[in-house]
Amino acid sequence: MIAATDLTKTYTFHKQQAGLGGAIKSLVRRTYETRLAVDSITFSINRGEVVGLLGPNGAGKTTTLKMLSGLLYVTSGELEVLGFTPSGRKHDYLRRIALVMGQKTMLWWDVPAMESLLLHKEMYGLSTQEFDRNVAELAELLDVQDLLNVQVRKVSLGERMKLELMAALVHGPEILFLDEPTIGLDVVAKARVRTFLAEVNQRRGTTILVTSHDMDDIEALCSRVMIIDHGRLQYDGGLDELVHTARPRKLVQATYATNVDSSHLDGVEGVTAVDSSGQRIKLEVDRERAGEVLEQLTRIGPLVDLDVADADIEEIMRDLFLRRSMPGDAS
Ligand SMILES: Nc1ncnc2c1ncn2[C@@H]1O[C@H](COP(=O)(O)OP(=O)(O)OP(=O)(O)O)[C@@H](O)[C@H]1O
């Protein structure tokens, strides 16, 4: 469905010094700079997949989404989406995709969202029947029936994001490109957006490529992630595999009814770190040894709570990006 080979984007822009002097100078003599934003990345995405595009600020995620949706020309490499070259911006192509940017709006601010939806109906040539069916289904899923006739400027950020998603999906696109869809939303609104996206993927088979700095979004939606950093694709694979490879350990926390002595765990095979105080023991244990160690923990004292978790994906990301940004570190 999406195939990118050695996809590269270089921006050329002119530098201007601040102030009037700088503006005049730049009129007379312009100095240009180039920035390699996406550096020869190759990937493919199949129909129905939900893929997370992760990376630190400035990694090239938005640039990639803009190339995929045809907003930017590719500097070099090959890009084919649904059999089209996206930058051609053919109507038949735009009819089959949608791009939602969390920080930008595609709704008219001064009129109710329904006006924007009706414009989309005309732009995409939807029949009244198809339009009504889609509006009814999406409004119900997003619980926005009461908001469709309210001026967009009067709705909250979370409500606006729901309406943005509705506007993006009303023409029934096969691919949805999402750039930070939950940015600035509260926890309840975030959860609602995630549930909605998962439902759209399941019900309609919509392929989704999503960027987010919120790892809860990624964990809730994506089984596959692509990590991009300094424009290079650093990882493309399962989220679980990433967690297992980057941190092949389980984090265990045991709470006891009385103070306990953690020295029983000294030298136990598979235990890599122990931190204990009073009634609590926290430890890291090799995945394969977790069963035996848990059994041991039950024998140390009267257990009241036991929590076993994978390493936090947020921590893994932080480690990955910090390591790569260290000067002189070629890894
Ligand atoms: N129009 C532009 N002109 C020049 N450079 C740009 C332009 N847009 C983006 N860049 C640069 O390209 C690089 C990649 O930017 P991009 O917006 O794709 O990153 P991102 O991964 O989406 O970051 P963020 O997480 O902060 O949104 C950055 O160094 C950015 O400064």
The ligand as a Gaussian input file, in Angstrom:
#p B3LYP/6-31G(d) Opt

LIG

0 1
 N       10.209000      24.238000       5.946000
 C       11.387000      23.913000       6.475000
 N       12.511000      24.560000       6.095000
 C       13.720000      24.238000       6.615000
 N       13.915000      23.242000       7.508000
 C       12.825000      22.586000       7.927000
 C       11.507000      22.871000       7.442000
 N       10.630000      22.046000       8.037000
 C       11.350000      21.252000       8.868000
 N       12.666000      21.585000       8.797000
 C       13.767000      20.919000       9.512000
 O       13.765000      19.548000       9.132000
 C       14.076000      18.715000      10.252000
 C       12.949000      17.703000      10.431000
 O       11.768000      18.419000      10.810000
 P       10.385000      17.679000      11.091000
 O        9.377000      18.743000      11.311000
 O       10.135000      16.701000      10.001000
 O       10.723000      16.909000      12.439000
 P        9.758000      16.098000      13.420000
 O       10.388000      14.768000      13.623000
 O        8.367000      16.122000      12.923000
 O        9.902000      16.945000      14.753000
 P        8.825000      17.273000      15.931000
 O        8.735000      16.033000      16.770000
 O        9.501000      18.372000      16.671000
 O        7.544000      17.673000      15.288000
 C       14.267000      19.653000      11.428000
 O       15.660000      19.882000      11.581000
 C       13.552000      20.921000      11.019000
 O       14.158000      22.061000      11.599000

